[in-house]
Amino acid sequence: MKARMNHPAMLIPGAMETLQSLSTLAEKSGLSKSLAELVHLRASQINGCSVCVDMHARNLKRGGESDERSFAVAAWRDAPYFTDAERAALALTEAVTRLSDREDPVPDAVWDEAAKHFDEKKLAGLLLAISTINVWNRLNVATRQVAGEWMKSPEARKWVEEHAMAAR
């Protein structure tokens, strides 16, 4: 497998930093890192983004999540491993990711359930997290980025090192 081109976020000056700043802002909402990773994994599964599925499954494992939870994200409705708040976030993720699949893309029932579990600031963070991962998915899928290859670039390694240090 070979990517169609170098990653756009690596080619356009400031693109990587801008996209990462959206992720950082979502984290500042108080949304748990674990929930953000579950949301990222689910949207990436829907969008068929192998790079992000690989990355976020690994992030969940590094963060201490069980394999059962990571393996079951695609079938969260039928798996006993998720809280009501996580289920609400995953339902919202699916609705926001699949905007064109139905007449009412984000039904009131989905929105109201999420709003029941998250205050407005966390809900804003959740929406930023969902939107940002969808941008990454679209860039990766369009350019056929290869899972695992992202870590081999010097830019990616530098970014991971900086963020690993910031998380400590």
VMD Tcl script that builds the backbone (N, CA, C; Angstrom):
set m [mol new atoms 504]
animate dup $m
set s [atomselect $m all]
$s set {name element resname resid chain x y z} {
  {N N MET 1 A 0.840 -1.177 0.000}
  {CA C MET 1 A 0.000 0.000 0.000}
  {C C MET 1 A 0.887 1.243 0.000}
  {N N LYS 2 A 0.386 2.237 -0.683}
  {CA C LYS 2 A 1.138 3.477 -0.769}
  {C C LYS 2 A 0.144 4.645 -0.780}
  {N N ALA 3 A 0.484 5.670 -0.018}
  {CA C ALA 3 A -0.364 6.867 0.004}
  {C C ALA 3 A -0.311 7.563 -1.354}
  {N N ARG 4 A -1.403 8.236 -1.684}
  {CA C ARG 4 A -1.454 8.989 -2.935}
  {C C ARG 4 A -0.510 10.178 -2.919}
  {N N MET 5 A -0.308 10.730 -1.755}
  {CA C MET 5 A 0.528 11.913 -1.610}
  {C C MET 5 A 0.957 12.021 -0.154}
  {N N ASN 6 A 1.875 12.918 0.129}
  {CA C ASN 6 A 2.214 13.212 1.511}
  {C C ASN 6 A 0.980 13.803 2.181}
  {N N HIS 7 A 0.912 13.680 3.488}
  {CA C HIS 7 A -0.277 14.145 4.204}
  {C C HIS 7 A -0.428 15.658 4.062}
  {N N PRO 8 A -1.632 16.134 3.710}
  {CA C PRO 8 A -1.854 17.572 3.546}
  {C C PRO 8 A -1.477 18.391 4.784}
  {N N ALA 9 A -1.691 17.835 5.963}
  {CA C ALA 9 A -1.357 18.580 7.190}
  {C C ALA 9 A 0.146 18.746 7.359}
  {N N MET 10 A 0.919 17.908 6.672}
  {CA C MET 10 A 2.375 18.022 6.715}
  {C C MET 10 A 2.894 18.954 5.612}
  {N N LEU 11 A 2.083 19.175 4.586}
  {CA C LEU 11 A 2.522 19.964 3.434}
  {C C LEU 11 A 2.195 21.453 3.549}
  {N N ILE 12 A 1.087 21.766 4.158}
  {CA C ILE 12 A 0.650 23.161 4.249}
  {C C ILE 12 A 1.118 23.733 5.583}
  {N N PRO 13 A 1.969 24.746 5.539}
  {CA C PRO 13 A 2.476 25.320 6.791}
  {C C PRO 13 A 1.335 25.766 7.712}
  {N N GLY 14 A 1.405 25.323 8.938}
  {CA C GLY 14 A 0.419 25.696 9.940}
  {C C GLY 14 A -0.790 24.767 10.016}
  {N N ALA 15 A -0.974 23.888 9.026}
  {CA C ALA 15 A -2.156 23.016 9.015}
  {C C ALA 15 A -2.152 22.047 10.195}
  {N N MET 16 A -1.026 21.398 10.436}
  {CA C MET 16 A -0.948 20.438 11.538}
  {C C MET 16 A -1.247 21.128 12.868}
  {N N GLU 17 A -0.629 22.272 13.074}
  {CA C GLU 17 A -0.823 23.013 14.328}
  {C C GLU 17 A -2.285 23.451 14.489}
  {N N THR 18 A -2.891 23.870 13.406}
  {CA C THR 18 A -4.287 24.307 13.462}
  {C C THR 18 A -5.207 23.144 13.809}
  {N N LEU 19 A -5.020 22.018 13.133}
  {CA C LEU 19 A -5.848 20.849 13.423}
  {C C LEU 19 A -5.622 20.359 14.853}
  {N N GLN 20 A -4.370 20.366 15.291}
  {CA C GLN 20 A -4.081 19.927 16.653}
  {C C GLN 20 A -4.654 20.889 17.680}
  {N N SER 21 A -4.703 22.167 17.358}
  {CA C SER 21 A -5.263 23.126 18.309}
  {C C SER 21 A -6.757 22.872 18.520}
  {N N LEU 22 A -7.463 22.414 17.493}
  {CA C LEU 22 A -8.871 22.039 17.666}
  {C C LEU 22 A -8.998 20.876 18.649}
  {N N SER 23 A -8.115 19.908 18.536}
  {CA C SER 23 A -8.130 18.773 19.461}
  {C C SER 23 A -7.839 19.225 20.880}
  {N N THR 24 A -6.891 20.124 21.015}
  {CA C THR 24 A -6.533 20.645 22.333}
  {C C THR 24 A -7.699 21.397 22.946}
  {N N LEU 25 A -8.388 22.172 22.143}
  {CA C LEU 25 A -9.551 22.913 22.642}
  {C C LEU 25 A -10.651 21.959 23.108}
  {N N ALA 26 A -10.853 20.875 22.376}
  {CA C ALA 26 A -11.858 19.891 22.786}
  {C C ALA 26 A -11.487 19.287 24.137}
  {N N GLU 27 A -10.207 19.025 24.337}
  {CA C GLU 27 A -9.737 18.466 25.610}
  {C C GLU 27 A -9.966 19.437 26.757}
  {N N LYS 28 A -9.889 20.729 26.483}
  {CA C LYS 28 A -10.058 21.738 27.530}
  {C C LYS 28 A -11.501 21.864 28.008}
  {N N SER 29 A -12.415 21.178 27.369}
  {CA C SER 29 A -13.820 21.248 27.765}
  {C C SER 29 A -14.104 20.419 29.017}
  {N N GLY 30 A -13.149 19.576 29.394}
  {CA C GLY 30 A -13.356 18.698 30.534}
  {C C GLY 30 A -13.801 17.303 30.134}
  {N N LEU 31 A -13.928 17.062 28.840}
  {CA C LEU 31 A -14.280 15.746 28.324}
  {C C LEU 31 A -13.144 14.784 28.655}
  {N N SER 32 A -13.445 13.605 29.121}
  {CA C SER 32 A -12.382 12.662 29.472}
  {C C SER 32 A -11.631 12.203 28.220}
  {N N LYS 33 A -10.359 11.951 28.394}
  {CA C LYS 33 A -9.514 11.482 27.292}
  {C C LYS 33 A -10.046 10.152 26.756}
  {N N SER 34 A -10.480 9.296 27.660}
  {CA C SER 34 A -11.005 7.989 27.271}
  {C C SER 34 A -12.242 8.130 26.388}
  {N N LEU 35 A -13.150 9.006 26.776}
  {CA C LEU 35 A -14.362 9.215 25.975}
  {C C LEU 35 A -14.005 9.798 24.610}
  {N N ALA 36 A -13.095 10.751 24.587}
  {CA C ALA 36 A -12.675 11.333 23.306}
  {C C ALA 36 A -12.095 10.250 22.396}
  {N N GLU 37 A -11.304 9.350 22.948}
  {CA C GLU 37 A -10.720 8.274 22.143}
  {C C GLU 37 A -11.795 7.311 21.632}
  {N N LEU 38 A -12.794 6.998 22.458}
  {CA C LEU 38 A -13.894 6.140 22.004}
  {C C LEU 38 A -14.631 6.793 20.836}
  {N N VAL 39 A -14.886 8.084 20.961}
  {CA C VAL 39 A -15.560 8.846 19.909}
  {C C VAL 39 A -14.707 8.860 18.641}
  {N N HIS 40 A -13.414 9.096 18.795}
  {CA C HIS 40 A -12.517 9.109 17.636}
  {C C HIS 40 A -12.501 7.752 16.945}
  {N N LEU 41 A -12.451 6.700 17.743}
  {CA C LEU 41 A -12.443 5.361 17.159}
  {C C LEU 41 A -13.736 5.086 16.404}
  {N N ARG 42 A -14.877 5.433 16.997}
  {CA C ARG 42 A -16.159 5.140 16.339}
  {C C ARG 42 A -16.320 5.901 15.028}
  {N N ALA 43 A -16.022 7.186 15.023}
  {CA C ALA 43 A -16.132 7.953 13.772}
  {C C ALA 43 A -15.180 7.395 12.718}
  {N N SER 44 A -13.999 7.014 13.136}
  {CA C SER 44 A -13.003 6.475 12.201}
  {C C SER 44 A -13.444 5.142 11.621}
  {N N GLN 45 A -14.118 4.321 12.427}
  {CA C GLN 45 A -14.670 3.066 11.910}
  {C C GLN 45 A -15.720 3.352 10.842}
  {N N ILE 46 A -16.610 4.279 11.133}
  {CA C ILE 46 A -17.671 4.627 10.186}
  {C C ILE 46 A -17.073 5.131 8.871}
  {N N ASN 47 A -16.051 5.967 8.971}
  {CA C ASN 47 A -15.448 6.583 7.791}
  {C C ASN 47 A -14.416 5.696 7.098}
  {N N GLY 48 A -14.133 4.541 7.668}
  {CA C GLY 48 A -13.174 3.631 7.045}
  {C C GLY 48 A -11.763 4.172 7.037}
  {N N CYS 49 A -11.385 4.898 8.077}
  {CA C CYS 49 A -10.041 5.480 8.157}
  {C C CYS 49 A -9.125 4.549 8.945}
  {N N SER 50 A -8.355 3.751 8.226}
  {CA C SER 50 A -7.493 2.766 8.887}
  {C C SER 50 A -6.429 3.421 9.755}
  {N N VAL 51 A -5.927 4.570 9.337}
  {CA C VAL 51 A -4.911 5.274 10.123}
  {C C VAL 51 A -5.474 5.616 11.498}
  {N N CYS 52 A -6.665 6.196 11.531}
  {CA C CYS 52 A -7.244 6.637 12.801}
  {C C CYS 52 A -7.786 5.471 13.622}
  {N N VAL 53 A -8.320 4.440 12.974}
  {CA C VAL 53 A -8.754 3.257 13.720}
  {C C VAL 53 A -7.545 2.667 14.438}
  {N N ASP 54 A -6.460 2.515 13.727}
  {CA C ASP 54 A -5.222 1.984 14.305}
  {C C ASP 54 A -4.735 2.866 15.459}
  {N N MET 55 A -4.651 4.161 15.210}
  {CA C MET 55 A -4.116 5.092 16.202}
  {C C MET 55 A -4.976 5.143 17.463}
  {N N HIS 56 A -6.281 5.259 17.302}
  {CA C HIS 56 A -7.143 5.459 18.471}
  {C C HIS 56 A -7.364 4.169 19.255}
  {N N ALA 57 A -7.326 3.028 18.579}
  {CA C ALA 57 A -7.360 1.758 19.311}
  {C C ALA 57 A -6.089 1.624 20.159}
  {N N ARG 58 A -4.963 2.004 19.602}
  {CA C ARG 58 A -3.695 1.968 20.359}
  {C C ARG 58 A -3.729 2.967 21.519}
  {N N ASN 59 A -4.264 4.155 21.263}
  {CA C ASN 59 A -4.362 5.163 22.328}
  {C C ASN 59 A -5.239 4.671 23.474}
  {N N LEU 60 A -6.335 4.001 23.146}
  {CA C LEU 60 A -7.205 3.455 24.189}
  {C C LEU 60 A -6.453 2.437 25.037}
  {N N LYS 61 A -5.712 1.567 24.386}
  {CA C LYS 61 A -4.936 0.550 25.109}
  {C C LYS 61 A -3.876 1.213 25.989}
  {N N ARG 62 A -3.155 2.184 25.426}
  {CA C ARG 62 A -2.138 2.913 26.209}
  {C C ARG 62 A -2.762 3.632 27.397}
  {N N GLY 63 A -4.004 4.074 27.235}
  {CA C GLY 63 A -4.700 4.782 28.293}
  {C C GLY 63 A -5.317 3.862 29.333}
  {N N GLY 64 A -5.136 2.549 29.170}
  {CA C GLY 64 A -5.627 1.601 30.163}
  {C C GLY 64 A -6.993 0.998 29.870}
  {N N GLU 65 A -7.554 1.304 28.700}
  {CA C GLU 65 A -8.857 0.730 28.353}
  {C C GLU 65 A -8.721 -0.772 28.084}
  {N N SER 66 A -9.765 -1.509 28.386}
  {CA C SER 66 A -9.762 -2.957 28.151}
  {C C SER 66 A -9.930 -3.241 26.657}
  {N N ASP 67 A -9.400 -4.377 26.256}
  {CA C ASP 67 A -9.582 -4.804 24.868}
  {C C ASP 67 A -11.061 -4.977 24.552}
  {N N GLU 68 A -11.836 -5.470 25.526}
  {CA C GLU 68 A -13.262 -5.690 25.294}
  {C C GLU 68 A -13.953 -4.401 24.854}
  {N N ARG 69 A -13.647 -3.310 25.541}
  {CA C ARG 69 A -14.279 -2.031 25.184}
  {C C ARG 69 A -13.834 -1.568 23.796}
  {N N SER 70 A -12.563 -1.639 23.523}
  {CA C SER 70 A -12.066 -1.210 22.206}
  {C C SER 70 A -12.651 -2.070 21.092}
  {N N PHE 71 A -12.676 -3.386 21.305}
  {CA C PHE 71 A -13.190 -4.295 20.280}
  {C C PHE 71 A -14.677 -4.082 20.038}
  {N N ALA 72 A -15.400 -3.642 21.063}
  {CA C ALA 72 A -16.860 -3.557 20.976}
  {C C ALA 72 A -17.386 -2.190 20.548}
  {N N VAL 73 A -16.520 -1.231 20.303}
  {CA C VAL 73 A -16.991 0.113 19.960}
  {C C VAL 73 A -17.925 0.099 18.752}
  {N N ALA 74 A -17.615 -0.687 17.746}
  {CA C ALA 74 A -18.461 -0.728 16.546}
  {C C ALA 74 A -19.843 -1.308 16.839}
  {N N ALA 75 A -19.962 -2.074 17.922}
  {CA C ALA 75 A -21.236 -2.698 18.291}
  {C C ALA 75 A -21.672 -2.227 19.684}
  {N N TRP 76 A -21.438 -0.971 19.981}
  {CA C TRP 76 A -21.673 -0.441 21.321}
  {C C TRP 76 A -23.109 -0.607 21.804}
  {N N ARG 77 A -24.066 -0.600 20.909}
  {CA C ARG 77 A -25.478 -0.740 21.323}
  {C C ARG 77 A -25.764 -2.104 21.947}
  {N N ASP 78 A -25.035 -3.112 21.502}
  {CA C ASP 78 A -25.277 -4.480 21.955}
  {C C ASP 78 A -24.234 -4.988 22.947}
  {N N ALA 79 A -23.314 -4.139 23.343}
  {CA C ALA 79 A -22.244 -4.554 24.260}
  {C C ALA 79 A -22.487 -3.953 25.643}
  {N N PRO 80 A -22.206 -4.715 26.692}
  {CA C PRO 80 A -22.476 -4.248 28.055}
  {C C PRO 80 A -21.386 -3.364 28.647}
  {N N TYR 81 A -20.394 -2.971 27.860}
  {CA C TYR 81 A -19.190 -2.336 28.393}
  {C C TYR 81 A -19.246 -0.821 28.506}
  {N N PHE 82 A -20.357 -0.197 28.126}
  {CA C PHE 82 A -20.390 1.257 28.041}
  {C C PHE 82 A -21.431 1.863 28.975}
  {N N THR 83 A -21.090 3.002 29.529}
  {CA C THR 83 A -22.007 3.724 30.409}
  {C C THR 83 A -23.076 4.423 29.562}
  {N N ASP 84 A -24.114 4.906 30.215}
  {CA C ASP 84 A -25.153 5.650 29.500}
  {C C ASP 84 A -24.586 6.908 28.847}
  {N N ALA 85 A -23.667 7.589 29.536}
  {CA C ALA 85 A -23.050 8.795 28.969}
  {C C ALA 85 A -22.215 8.444 27.738}
  {N N GLU 86 A -21.459 7.354 27.799}
  {CA C GLU 86 A -20.663 6.935 26.640}
  {C C GLU 86 A -21.575 6.555 25.475}
  {N N ARG 87 A -22.680 5.888 25.767}
  {CA C ARG 87 A -23.626 5.517 24.718}
  {C C ARG 87 A -24.215 6.768 24.052}
  {N N ALA 88 A -24.525 7.769 24.877}
  {CA C ALA 88 A -25.057 9.026 24.329}
  {C C ALA 88 A -24.014 9.699 23.431}
  {N N ALA 89 A -22.760 9.689 23.862}
  {CA C ALA 89 A -21.687 10.290 23.060}
  {C C ALA 89 A -21.463 9.519 21.764}
  {N N LEU 90 A -21.523 8.207 21.817}
  {CA C LEU 90 A -21.340 7.394 20.608}
  {C C LEU 90 A -22.512 7.572 19.642}
  {N N ALA 91 A -23.723 7.691 20.172}
  {CA C ALA 91 A -24.886 7.945 19.307}
  {C C ALA 91 A -24.748 9.304 18.617}
  {N N LEU 92 A -24.318 10.309 19.375}
  {CA C LEU 92 A -24.118 11.637 18.783}
  {C C LEU 92 A -23.003 11.585 17.739}
  {N N THR 93 A -21.956 10.844 18.023}
  {CA C THR 93 A -20.857 10.681 17.068}
  {C C THR 93 A -21.366 10.109 15.757}
  {N N GLU 94 A -22.172 9.067 15.850}
  {CA C GLU 94 A -22.700 8.453 14.631}
  {C C GLU 94 A -23.584 9.427 13.855}
  {N N ALA 95 A -24.427 10.166 14.570}
  {CA C ALA 95 A -25.327 11.113 13.890}
  {C C ALA 95 A -24.532 12.224 13.198}
  {N N VAL 96 A -23.586 12.810 13.897}
  {CA C VAL 96 A -22.812 13.923 13.336}
  {C C VAL 96 A -21.901 13.443 12.206}
  {N N THR 97 A -21.427 12.214 12.286}
  {CA C THR 97 A -20.560 11.665 11.240}
  {C C THR 97 A -21.346 11.308 9.991}
  {N N ARG 98 A -22.590 10.899 10.162}
  {CA C ARG 98 A -23.421 10.457 9.035}
  {C C ARG 98 A -24.499 11.485 8.698}
  {N N LEU 99 A -24.135 12.706 8.516}
  {CA C LEU 99 A -25.110 13.786 8.317}
  {C C LEU 99 A -26.060 13.566 7.153}
  {N N SER 100 A -25.600 12.996 6.080}
  {CA C SER 100 A -26.454 12.875 4.890}
  {C C SER 100 A -27.258 11.581 4.850}
  {N N ASP 101 A -27.166 10.761 5.882}
  {CA C ASP 101 A -27.855 9.471 5.866}
  {C C ASP 101 A -29.343 9.543 6.188}
  {N N ARG 102 A -29.797 10.673 6.722}
  {CA C ARG 102 A -31.220 10.771 7.062}
  {C C ARG 102 A -31.689 12.220 6.970}
  {N N GLU 103 A -33.000 12.361 6.872}
  {CA C GLU 103 A -33.600 13.687 6.728}
  {C C GLU 103 A -33.285 14.593 7.917}
  {N N ASP 104 A -33.341 14.055 9.117}
  {CA C ASP 104 A -33.030 14.799 10.337}
  {C C ASP 104 A -31.699 14.257 10.853}
  {N N PRO 105 A -30.581 14.820 10.411}
  {CA C PRO 105 A -29.271 14.240 10.687}
  {C C PRO 105 A -28.967 14.011 12.166}
  {N N VAL 106 A -29.315 14.966 13.014}
  {CA C VAL 106 A -29.086 14.812 14.447}
  {C C VAL 106 A -30.456 14.941 15.123}
  {N N PRO 107 A -31.147 13.821 15.265}
  {CA C PRO 107 A -32.496 13.860 15.832}
  {C C PRO 107 A -32.511 14.408 17.262}
  {N N ASP 108 A -33.622 15.021 17.622}
  {CA C ASP 108 A -33.765 15.570 18.973}
  {C C ASP 108 A -33.499 14.527 20.045}
  {N N ALA 109 A -33.931 13.303 19.833}
  {CA C ALA 109 A -33.734 12.255 20.843}
  {C C ALA 109 A -32.245 12.009 21.094}
  {N N VAL 110 A -31.445 12.003 20.037}
  {CA C VAL 110 A -29.994 11.807 20.177}
  {C C VAL 110 A -29.390 13.013 20.886}
  {N N TRP 111 A -29.762 14.204 20.443}
  {CA C TRP 111 A -29.248 15.431 21.055}
  {C C TRP 111 A -29.639 15.516 22.530}
  {N N ASP 112 A -30.902 15.277 22.816}
  {CA C ASP 112 A -31.397 15.395 24.188}
  {C C ASP 112 A -30.717 14.397 25.123}
  {N N GLU 113 A -30.460 13.201 24.639}
  {CA C GLU 113 A -29.769 12.200 25.471}
  {C C GLU 113 A -28.344 12.651 25.767}
  {N N ALA 114 A -27.656 13.195 24.780}
  {CA C ALA 114 A -26.298 13.705 25.009}
  {C C ALA 114 A -26.337 14.880 25.971}
  {N N ALA 115 A -27.282 15.780 25.779}
  {CA C ALA 115 A -27.396 16.964 26.652}
  {C C ALA 115 A -27.744 16.582 28.087}
  {N N LYS 116 A -28.372 15.446 28.263}
  {CA C LYS 116 A -28.700 14.946 29.601}
  {C C LYS 116 A -27.438 14.531 30.365}
  {N N HIS 117 A -26.421 14.093 29.646}
  {CA C HIS 117 A -25.203 13.566 30.270}
  {C C HIS 117 A -24.031 14.545 30.293}
  {N N PHE 118 A -24.098 15.582 29.461}
  {CA C PHE 118 A -22.972 16.511 29.345}
  {C C PHE 118 A -23.474 17.941 29.469}
  {N N ASP 119 A -22.773 18.736 30.272}
  {CA C ASP 119 A -23.128 20.150 30.338}
  {C C ASP 119 A -22.744 20.809 29.017}
  {N N GLU 120 A -23.112 22.060 28.863}
  {CA C GLU 120 A -22.912 22.726 27.571}
  {C C GLU 120 A -21.441 22.773 27.157}
  {N N LYS 121 A -20.540 23.002 28.097}
  {CA C LYS 121 A -19.113 23.068 27.766}
  {C C LYS 121 A -18.594 21.707 27.304}
  {N N LYS 122 A -18.962 20.642 27.998}
  {CA C LYS 122 A -18.522 19.300 27.592}
  {C C LYS 122 A -19.185 18.889 26.285}
  {N N LEU 123 A -20.425 19.293 26.094}
  {CA C LEU 123 A -21.112 19.008 24.839}
  {C C LEU 123 A -20.400 19.726 23.680}
  {N N ALA 124 A -19.970 20.946 23.919}
  {CA C ALA 124 A -19.198 21.685 22.909}
  {C C ALA 124 A -17.886 20.955 22.612}
  {N N GLY 125 A -17.223 20.486 23.652}
  {CA C GLY 125 A -15.986 19.727 23.472}
  {C C GLY 125 A -16.219 18.445 22.699}
  {N N LEU 126 A -17.323 17.772 22.994}
  {CA C LEU 126 A -17.675 16.550 22.284}
  {C C LEU 126 A -17.902 16.833 20.798}
  {N N LEU 127 A -18.611 17.901 20.498}
  {CA C LEU 127 A -18.841 18.276 19.095}
  {C C LEU 127 A -17.545 18.643 18.384}
  {N N LEU 128 A -16.652 19.342 19.072}
  {CA C LEU 128 A -15.343 19.646 18.479}
  {C C LEU 128 A -14.548 18.366 18.231}
  {N N ALA 129 A -14.591 17.427 19.185}
  {CA C ALA 129 A -13.866 16.166 19.028}
  {C C ALA 129 A -14.417 15.375 17.831}
  {N N ILE 130 A -15.728 15.314 17.714}
  {CA C ILE 130 A -16.355 14.593 16.598}
  {C C ILE 130 A -16.012 15.261 15.271}
  {N N SER 131 A -16.119 16.565 15.225}
  {CA C SER 131 A -15.849 17.302 13.980}
  {C C SER 131 A -14.390 17.185 13.570}
  {N N THR 132 A -13.504 17.287 14.533}
  {CA C THR 132 A -12.068 17.227 14.232}
  {C C THR 132 A -11.667 15.856 13.705}
  {N N ILE 133 A -12.162 14.783 14.340}
  {CA C ILE 133 A -11.793 13.453 13.848}
  {C C ILE 133 A -12.348 13.225 12.453}
  {N N ASN 134 A -13.506 13.804 12.154}
  {CA C ASN 134 A -14.047 13.673 10.801}
  {C C ASN 134 A -13.161 14.375 9.774}
  {N N VAL 135 A -12.567 15.501 10.137}
  {CA C VAL 135 A -11.622 16.171 9.231}
  {C C VAL 135 A -10.419 15.264 8.985}
  {N N TRP 136 A -9.829 14.736 10.069}
  {CA C TRP 136 A -8.678 13.835 9.927}
  {C C TRP 136 A -9.037 12.629 9.066}
  {N N ASN 137 A -10.200 12.026 9.319}
  {CA C ASN 137 A -10.624 10.863 8.538}
  {C C ASN 137 A -10.696 11.189 7.061}
  {N N ARG 138 A -11.279 12.329 6.733}
  {CA C ARG 138 A -11.451 12.683 5.331}
  {C C ARG 138 A -10.108 12.952 4.645}
  {N N LEU 139 A -9.201 13.595 5.351}
  {CA C LEU 139 A -7.866 13.821 4.784}
  {C C LEU 139 A -7.147 12.492 4.560}
  {N N ASN 140 A -7.205 11.610 5.551}
  {CA C ASN 140 A -6.497 10.330 5.451}
  {C C ASN 140 A -7.092 9.421 4.385}
  {N N VAL 141 A -8.412 9.330 4.339}
  {CA C VAL 141 A -9.056 8.448 3.365}
  {C C VAL 141 A -8.857 8.977 1.943}
  {N N ALA 142 A -9.024 10.279 1.738}
  {CA C ALA 142 A -8.880 10.857 0.390}
  {C C ALA 142 A -7.481 10.650 -0.170}
  {N N THR 143 A -6.477 10.727 0.702}
  {CA C THR 143 A -5.093 10.606 0.236}
  {C C THR 143 A -4.528 9.195 0.432}
  {N N ARG 144 A -5.403 8.293 0.903}
  {CA C ARG 144 A -5.036 6.884 1.121}
  {C C ARG 144 A -3.802 6.733 2.011}
  {N N GLN 145 A -3.826 7.448 3.109}
  {CA C GLN 145 A -2.740 7.287 4.070}
  {C C GLN 145 A -2.769 5.854 4.598}
  {N N VAL 146 A -1.609 5.315 4.918}
  {CA C VAL 146 A -1.472 3.913 5.295}
  {C C VAL 146 A -1.337 3.789 6.807}
  {N N ALA 147 A -2.155 2.928 7.395}
  {CA C ALA 147 A -2.094 2.696 8.846}
  {C C ALA 147 A -0.681 2.284 9.243}
  {N N GLY 148 A -0.202 2.867 10.321}
  {CA C GLY 148 A 1.136 2.559 10.815}
  {C C GLY 148 A 2.224 3.421 10.209}
  {N N GLU 149 A 2.008 3.892 8.990}
  {CA C GLU 149 A 3.014 4.711 8.317}
  {C C GLU 149 A 3.125 6.095 8.940}
  {N N TRP 150 A 2.022 6.586 9.498}
  {CA C TRP 150 A 1.996 7.933 10.062}
  {C C TRP 150 A 3.068 8.101 11.123}
  {N N MET 151 A 3.381 7.053 11.878}
  {CA C MET 151 A 4.367 7.166 12.954}
  {C C MET 151 A 5.798 7.196 12.442}
  {N N LYS 152 A 6.009 6.835 11.214}
  {CA C LYS 152 A 7.360 6.771 10.679}
  {C C LYS 152 A 7.906 8.127 10.260}
  {N N SER 153 A 7.034 9.108 10.080}
  {CA C SER 153 A 7.512 10.423 9.650}
  {C C SER 153 A 8.116 11.163 10.840}
  {N N PRO 154 A 9.161 11.944 10.593}
  {CA C PRO 154 A 9.772 12.717 11.675}
  {C C PRO 154 A 8.786 13.688 12.329}
  {N N GLU 155 A 7.888 14.257 11.525}
  {CA C GLU 155 A 6.903 15.201 12.060}
  {C C GLU 155 A 5.955 14.511 13.038}
  {N N ALA 156 A 5.508 13.316 12.683}
  {CA C ALA 156 A 4.587 12.583 13.549}
  {C C ALA 156 A 5.273 12.175 14.841}
  {N N ARG 157 A 6.499 11.694 14.746}
  {CA C ARG 157 A 7.229 11.302 15.960}
  {C C ARG 157 A 7.441 12.505 16.868}
  {N N LYS 158 A 7.781 13.629 16.282}
  {CA C LYS 158 A 7.977 14.849 17.072}
  {C C LYS 158 A 6.676 15.251 17.764}
  {N N TRP 159 A 5.565 15.199 17.030}
  {CA C TRP 159 A 4.278 15.571 17.595}
  {C C TRP 159 A 3.906 14.651 18.751}
  {N N VAL 160 A 4.092 13.338 18.572}
  {CA C VAL 160 A 3.760 12.371 19.619}
  {C C VAL 160 A 4.620 12.611 20.856}
  {N N GLU 161 A 5.907 12.854 20.654}
  {CA C GLU 161 A 6.798 13.123 21.792}
  {C C GLU 161 A 6.350 14.364 22.550}
  {N N GLU 162 A 6.034 15.425 21.841}
  {CA C GLU 162 A 5.600 16.659 22.487}
  {C C GLU 162 A 4.314 16.461 23.261}
  {N N HIS 163 A 3.370 15.719 22.683}
  {CA C HIS 163 A 2.082 15.514 23.350}
  {C C HIS 163 A 2.170 14.499 24.477}
  {N N ALA 164 A 3.075 13.545 24.367}
  {CA C ALA 164 A 3.274 12.601 25.460}
  {C C ALA 164 A 3.843 13.333 26.675}
  {N N MET 165 A 4.752 14.266 26.437}
  {CA C MET 165 A 5.328 15.055 27.524}
  {C C MET 165 A 4.287 15.988 28.136}
  {N N ALA 166 A 3.445 16.562 27.296}
  {CA C ALA 166 A 2.420 17.482 27.791}
  {C C ALA 166 A 1.371 16.752 28.616}
  {N N ALA 167 A 1.148 15.469 28.324}
  {CA C ALA 167 A 0.129 14.693 29.046}
  {C C ALA 167 A 0.608 14.280 30.435}
  {N N ARG 168 A 1.906 14.359 30.671}
  {CA C ARG 168 A 2.444 13.938 31.991}
  {C C ARG 168 A 2.214 14.941 33.049}
}
mol reanalyze $m
mol bondsrecalc $m
mol representation Tube
mol addrep $m
